[in-house]
Amino acid sequence: MSEKKSVRPAEAAALLGVCRDTVYVLMRSGRLGEELRTVMELLGHSTIRMTADTYGHVLPARARQAASAIDRTLGQEGTA
């Protein structure tokens, strides 16, 4: 018979946080590329700003790619 292992509230909260972070990254990056509003609703945030403020640091490479794309579009790549 296996024993149930109890999980402390702090451990459960940390695991939940990791799960939420993972959902954000999977939804916003790669093939899914979901809109921020969709992710906001799935995570249960009340505003897009809350989602952006909470997870804005998670995908900095994506922000750099977007800035490079804008530079290329404007013909200014490598001038900044």
N, C-alpha and C positions, 0 to 999 in steps of 0.2 A: 504494500500500500504506500502511495507517495504522500508526503507531507506537503501541505500548502505553505508556501513561503510568503510571509507578510511583507508588504511593500510600505515603506514609510511615506508619509504625505509629500515630503520634500523630493524624494526619488520619483514619485508618481508625477509631480509637477514638472520636474526636469525632463522626464520622458515625454510628457505631453508637449512641452515646448519644442523638443527636438522633432517630434512628429509634425507640429505646425510649421516649423521651419522647412522641413522636407517637402511638405505639401506646397508651400509657397514656391520653392525652387523648381519643383517639378512642373507646376502649373505655369510659371512665368518664363521658363527657359526651354530651349530645345524645340522639339516638334510641337508641343502643346501651345506655347506662347500665348496663353490666355490673357485677356484684357484684365487690367488691374481691378476693375469693378467686379468681374466674375470671381476673382480670387478673394476680394473683400467679402463678398456674400458667402462664399464657401467657408471662410475662416470666422465668420460671424462678427466681423468688425462693423461698427456703426457708420464709419466714413472711409472714403478712399484715403484721405489724409492719414488716418490712423494706420492703415495698411502700409502706405508709403513711408511713413515715419518709422514704423516698426521694422520693416524689411528693406528699406532703401539701401542699406549697406551690404546686403547679401550678394548682389550681383554687380559689383563695380566694373567687371570686365565688360558686361553688357552695356553699361553707360559709356565706357570708352569706345566701344564699337559704334554706338549711336552717334557719338561726337565725331568719330572718323568719317562715318557715312555722310553726315552733314557737311563736313569739310570737303569731302570729295564732290558732293553735289554743288557746292559753291565754288569749286575749283581752287580751294585754298589749302589743300592737304600739305602738311609739313611746314606751314608758315607760322604756326602758333608757338 
